[in-house]
Amino acid sequence: MPRIAYFGPQGTFTEQAALRFPGELVPVETIPLAVAAVRKGETEFACVPIENSVEGAVPATLDVLIRDEPVVAVAETVLDVRFSILVRPGTAEIKTIASHPHALAQVREWIAASLPGVTSIATSSTAAAAAAVERGEFDAAVTAPVAVNHYELDEYATDVLDVADARTRFLLLTRPGALPEPTGADRTSVVVTTPNRVGVLSELLTELALRGINLTGLESRPQKGKLGTYRFYIDVEGHIAEPRIGDALAALHRHSREIRFLGSFPKADHEPSEAHNAEFTAAAAWVDAVRKGERG
Ligand SMILES: O=C(O)C(=O)C[C@]1(C(=O)O)C=C[C@@H](O)C=C1
């Protein structure tokens, strides 16, 4: 049974996501520690959140993907997100409420309307907030619904959410090895560091557009050196095994100072991507034949 380090402790949304993958789950306190477990070979996989439909990308995950030894995504899963507010039994007044910053951001309006004047406190995860409330450090925690099963806490409110239908996408990461087979409904992810010159981002995007490739995500994160310098995280529909995706990634490589492949894996929605692979294969075969003097 492979071991999966997940962003814990027990009762996080990430644990719910990790349960969808076969393996023995190992809770770890932070996103960098979950990925470090894979890099050190302590676990085969790590499960971490990557983006939320309301609050956007998870910066800790983006940053850890570019550091140290490469890791690649081999699967993704998407969870519906709704929150419970947990308190110690008998709590009469709530003055402080704690959670992961992404969770607090998704219930900000509810807190303002339902608990005016409370102080919001960031914790490492939603479940870490529940543990802290259990210890008496804060009055309430914004958690995943399952957290109530893991901590000696009561539900003060359930189904809390400012924006309906919020969803979070999670990645299953491992060390580079054989890639998942293409399914016709895949996502490919890379991070590119470009030279600092006019128009370079539009050149990258043009390379994708010219090949009919659908962009599903574009994030920038500071390079953390000179102010105003960024890396670009690019997600597209398709698999690196497909000629047009391989061709586009080779083009991105030519435009970049540094490029890191973050994986080609089946999309959680399984919606087939519109591909133009036949045209690419036919074009490559034609060039091949011309080179051999077989075609004009
Ligand atoms: O703290 C947790 O429970 C997590 O799994 C993290 C996380 C996130 O990073 O977005 C996951 C899903 C929710 O959007 C809120 C928090």
The ligand as a MOL file (V3000), in Angstrom:
LIG
                    3D

  0  0  0     0  0            999 V3000
M  V30 BEGIN CTAB
M  V30 COUNTS 16 16 0 0 0
M  V30 BEGIN ATOM
M  V30 1 O -7.1640 23.5960 5.9730 0
M  V30 2 C -7.6990 22.7090 5.3050 0
M  V30 3 O -8.6140 21.9860 5.6880 0
M  V30 4 C -7.2320 22.5290 3.9130 0
M  V30 5 O -7.2870 21.4300 3.4250 0
M  V30 6 C -6.7580 23.7450 3.1470 0
M  V30 7 C -7.8290 24.4500 2.3420 0
M  V30 8 C -7.1500 25.4300 1.3020 0
M  V30 9 O -5.9350 25.5330 1.2380 0
M  V30 10 O -7.9020 26.0590 0.5220 0
M  V30 11 C -8.5890 23.4950 1.5410 0
M  V30 12 C -9.8770 23.6970 1.2100 0
M  V30 13 C -10.6460 24.8590 1.6800 0
M  V30 14 O -10.7420 25.7530 0.5810 0
M  V30 15 C -9.9840 25.5540 2.8090 0
M  V30 16 C -8.6960 25.2770 3.1840 0
M  V30 END ATOM
M  V30 BEGIN BOND
M  V30 1 2 1 2
M  V30 2 1 2 3
M  V30 3 1 2 4
M  V30 4 2 4 5
M  V30 5 1 4 6
M  V30 6 1 6 7
M  V30 7 1 7 8
M  V30 8 1 7 11
M  V30 9 1 7 16
M  V30 10 2 8 9
M  V30 11 1 8 10
M  V30 12 2 11 12
M  V30 13 1 12 13
M  V30 14 1 13 14
M  V30 15 1 13 15
M  V30 16 2 15 16
M  V30 END BOND
M  V30 END CTAB
M  END
